[in-house]
Amino acid sequence: MSKSMTLRLDDKLASELEAIARVEDITVSEAVREAITEHVDAKRSDKAFQERLDRFMNENDAILKRLAR
């Protein structure tokens, strides 16, 4: 299953992205998917991000448990 999303870019960045996609012979959508995949992978190996994620999950877990009472 896939989800459609809207992405707003300034003209310069949009032009650069379109040029990259043309050179790589891929769609702009594929170029964006590749960039997002690389970003998510980088966050998975980023220790500081993982620590923030753990805090976030713990805070939300406590909130959800309070709401379930």
C-alpha positions as CSV (number, residue, x, y, z in Angstrom):
1,M,0.0,0.0,0.0
2,S,1.3,3.5,-0.7
3,K,0.3,6.9,0.5
4,S,0.1,10.0,-1.7
5,M,1.6,13.2,-0.2
6,T,2.0,16.8,-1.3
7,L,5.5,18.3,-1.1
8,R,6.2,22.0,-1.5
9,L,9.6,23.1,-2.7
10,D,11.0,26.4,-3.6
11,D,11.7,26.9,-7.3
12,K,15.5,26.5,-7.0
13,L,15.3,23.2,-5.1
14,A,12.5,21.9,-7.4
15,S,14.6,22.6,-10.4
16,E,17.7,20.9,-8.9
17,L,15.6,17.9,-8.0
18,E,14.1,17.6,-11.5
19,A,17.6,17.9,-13.0
20,I,18.9,15.1,-10.7
21,A,16.0,12.9,-11.7
22,R,16.6,13.5,-15.4
23,V,20.4,12.7,-15.1
24,E,19.6,9.6,-13.0
25,D,16.8,8.6,-15.5
26,I,14.3,8.2,-12.7
27,T,11.1,10.0,-11.9
28,V,11.1,12.9,-9.4
29,S,8.9,10.8,-7.2
30,E,11.6,8.0,-7.2
31,A,14.3,10.6,-6.4
32,V,12.3,11.8,-3.4
33,R,11.6,8.3,-2.2
34,E,15.3,7.5,-2.4
35,A,16.2,10.6,-0.4
36,I,13.6,9.9,2.2
37,T,14.8,6.3,2.5
38,E,18.4,7.5,3.0
39,H,17.2,10.0,5.6
40,V,15.2,7.4,7.6
41,D,18.1,5.0,7.5
42,A,20.4,7.7,8.8
43,K,18.0,8.4,11.7
44,R,18.0,4.7,12.6
45,S,21.7,4.8,13.1
46,D,21.8,8.2,14.8
47,K,22.4,7.6,18.5
48,A,21.1,11.1,19.6
49,F,18.0,10.7,17.5
50,Q,17.4,7.2,19.0
51,E,17.7,8.7,22.5
52,R,15.1,11.4,21.7
53,L,12.9,8.8,20.2
54,D,13.0,6.7,23.3
55,R,12.1,9.7,25.5
56,F,9.2,10.5,23.1
57,M,7.9,7.0,23.1
58,N,8.1,6.8,26.9
59,E,6.3,10.1,27.3
60,N,3.5,9.1,24.9
61,D,3.2,5.7,26.5
62,A,2.6,7.3,29.9
63,I,-0.1,9.6,28.4
64,L,-1.8,6.8,26.6
65,K,-1.9,4.7,29.8
66,R,-3.5,7.6,31.7
67,L,-6.1,8.0,29.0
68,A,-6.9,4.3,29.1
69,R,-8.0,4.5,32.7
